[in-house]
């Protein structure tokens, strides 16, 4: 019952699939240059699609809760949404990306000004996935948009590092955050 993933050079994938791949034995063959997103979609989702252990169920529930809070944060309501902010901050660390993404988006929609530093930390941790980092910087921009005062020196440093990143989407999200940081316009030309 232990799933096996066989990594082979891309040119040998077809031959290896004929030799090794078996649905009933849970053996999958993938190229050794596969990226994280493809690995998640083509391997983990296939191997664990029917998994109903408590951890998988809890993860699915957390994803749905995060999406519900994100939706609730983006529409007018009388429900006291700000009470969930401390819980969402706790989710920023040590959770699957599927759970963290809707929670990060919810923090942005809630405009929780006191979470700016936590969002900046999530962005600056390069071991986080690209999608997590982009969402964190977008949420930081949304938070700064409604913050009473602009970003402090530490936040500006993180934002400026993002503005100089080689990835276009990370740069765009950082420029969005900078546009809401209420910083001295001369800073962007340094």
N, C-alpha and C positions, 0 to 999 in steps of 0.2 A: 504493500500500500504506500510505499515511499515513492513520490514522483521523482523522475530522473530527467534532467535537461542535459542534452549532449551539445556541446559547442564545437563547431567545425569551421574551417575557413569557408568564406562565402562561395568559392568555386566548387566545393564538395558537398554543399547542402543537399542537392537533389539525390545524389548517390547515398548519402548518409541517411536520408529520410526513408529510402527504400529498405535499407539494412536494419535500422534501429527503431524508427518511430512506431509506436504502438499505443493506441488509445486505451485498450484494456489494461496494459501494464503501466500506463501513465508515463510513457517515454516520449519526449519531444526533442526535436532537433532544430537548432537555431544557429545562425551565423555568429561567429565569435566577435564580430564588430557591431553587434546589436546595441542600440542606445537604450537608455533607461525606460523611456516611454514605450518603445516597441516591446521591450522585455515585459513590462507591466501588462500591456494589452494582449500580446500574443502568447505569453507564457503563464503568468500568474493568474490572469483572469480565466484562462482555459483550465488550468489545473485546479483552481480553487473556486470555480463558479458555483458548485453545489455545496460548498462548505457551510455548515450551519452550527459550528461550535460557538460557545459563548463569546469568544473574542470577536469572531466575524460578525455575529449578530450585534454586539455592542458597537463595533465600528460602523456598521450600516445605520444603526440608530443615531449615533453621533453625527454622521454625515447628514442625515435627514434633519436632525435638530439644528445643525449649523445652517443648512439651507433655509429652514423655516425662520430662524432668527435673522438671517440675511434679508429675506423677503420682508419680514416684519419691520426691519430697520429702514427699508427703502420706501415704505408707504406711510401715509398719515394715519395715526391711531392714538387712542387714549391709553393704551397699555403702557405701563412704565418700563420701557425698553432699556433704560440705562442701568437697571439692576443686574442685567446679565453681563455687563462689561468685565467685572472681575473674573467671572467664569471663563469668558472668551480669552482673556489674557493667559489664563492657565493652560489653555489648549494650544497656545503658540509653540510650546516646546514638547518634544517627545511624543508626538502623535503622528499618525499617517497623514500624508499630504491631502488625501481625500477629505479628511476631517478638518485640517487646518485651513484650507482654501476658503470654504464658505465662512468660517469664523473670522478670518482676516478681512474678507469683504464686508462682513457684518460690522466689524469695528470701524471700517471706513464709513459705511453708511450711517452708523450711530454718531459719527463725528466726535468720538471719545478723545478729547484733547489730552487727557492724562495717559493715554496709551502710546503717544508718539515715540517715546524712547524705546518701548518694547518692539514696536514695528520697525524702528531703525535697526535694532539688534538683529531681528529676523532677516532683514535685508543684508546686513553686513556679514552674516555668517555664510561664507561661500560654499559650505558643504550642503546648504539648502538647495533644492532644485531651482532651476531658472524660473519656473512658474510661480513658486512660492515667493521668490525674491521680487518678481515683478508685481505680484498682488500686494505684497507688503509695502512696496514703495508707492503704489497707487493709493492704498489705504492711508498711508502717511500723508500724501498730498491732500486727500479728502479731509483728514483730521486737521491739518494745518490751515485749510481753507476757512474753517470756522473757529479756529483758535483765537482767543482774545489778543495774544501777543504772538509775534513771529517765532520762528525756530531759533533755538539757542545755538551757540557756537558748535557744540558737539553734533547736533542734528544737521547743521549746515555742512559740516565736514563729511558726514555720511552721504548726504545728498550730492555734494560735489564729487565725491568718489564715484557715485553712480552716474553722474553726468559725463564722466570721462571713461566709462566702461566701453569695451569693444562691442558689446551686444546692443543693437539698435533699440530693441524694446525696453531693455533695462535703462538705457539713456533716456528714452522718451518718458518713461515713468518718473525718472529722476528729475527731468526738466519740469514735468507737471508738478511734482512736489516743490521744486524750487520756486515755481511761479506763485505758489501759495504760501511760501515761507516768510514773506514780508521782509526779505533781506535787502540790503543795499544793492541796487542794480549794478553797481561797479564790481560787485563780487563775482558776477558771472564772467567777467572778462579777465580775471586774474589767471 
